[in-house]
Amino acid sequence: MDVAISGLGIACLPDFMVRRPIERGELVSVLETQVEHEGTFRLLWPSSKHLAPKLRVFIDFMVETLFTGKAVP
């Protein structure tokens, strides 16, 4: 992403990574018709009887940020 922001090339990156730079005008979307937006993003963690509160907060944050299109402040 840094290379693209510096104007030294183009990059194909996940939406959640480029949402803010596009909003700020640092990046411009190109070749939109050539890109297929599909894929799977997974969060994996060791199974245990009790989920650590920090992990629960992180999972909730990732789900909200990745799947609702909200920008990270």
C-alpha positions, 0 to 999 in steps of 0.5 A: 500500500505504501508503494501505491500511496507514494505513486510508485505503482498499483496494488490489489489489496483488500477493501478494509485496507484501502477504505481510509486511504481512498476516503482521504484521497491518498489512493484512487481505485483503478481497473475496477471492472477487472477485479473480482471481489471474493475471498474468505477472511478467517479468524482462528484461535485456540479452542478453550472453554472460556473465551478471553475478554480481550479476544472477544473484543478483538473478534467483535471489532474485526467483524464490525470493521470488515463486514459493515464497511465502517472505517477505523478511526 
